[in-house]
C-alpha cells in the first residue's frame, strides 16, 4: 500500500501519511491503494487467473473491501479487523488517538464522516452483497483499535443488504490476533473460505 515498506516516505518509521489528519491525502492514499489493487487484478486476469480473492487486515481491510465493492472480477473477499466507517474508527480507536487530537479542534465527527464518506464501507453494502461475491470477516471481540460496536454495525448493514457472509469473532484484541491460538484459528478459517467452491454443509459458513 502507499507509504508502506519500500513505498515509505524518507525518514518515516511507519505509514503516517496513509491515514492522517490530512483528510484529502488520506482519501488520495486509499484511492491509490484501490487503483493499484485493481491494476493487479487486471494483470492476473490477463495471465489466465479466473478466481480472484482479496484479503486485507485493519486499514488494509478497507482497501480490500473497496476493491471488492468496485471490481466485479473479485469473487471472494476476506476482511480482518474491519468496520464500516473509517471516520468513526479514527475517532474512537486507541491507535488513532493522535489523529483525533489533531482533528478535534477543527472538525466535528459528523463533518469527518461526510468528508470520508467515499471510504465508508457501509456505503457499499449493496455492492458487497452482490450474488457473485462471498465475504469472510474476522473480528476481535476485545479490539480497542476497531471497536466491536463499529464492526457489529457494519455486519448488520451487510446482513440487511443480503450479503453472503461468514463471520469469525475471536476473544482477542487487535494486535493479539497475530498470536497463537488466534492467528491459527483465523488462518484455518480463511483457508476453508478460500478453498470452498460451493455451500459447505459443515456449518462454518453463513448462507445467503
Secondary structure, 3 states (H helix, E strand, C coil): CCCCHHHCCCCCCCCCCCCCCCHHHHHHHHHHHHHHHHHHHHHHHHCCCCCEEEEEECHHHHHHHHHHHHCCCEEEEEEECCCCCHHHHHHHCCCCHHHHHHHHCCCCHHHHHHHCHHHCHHHHHHHHCCCCCEEEEEEECCCCCCCHHHHHHHHHHHHHHCCEEEEEEECCCCCHHHCCCHHHHHHHHHHHHHHCCCCCCCCCCCCC
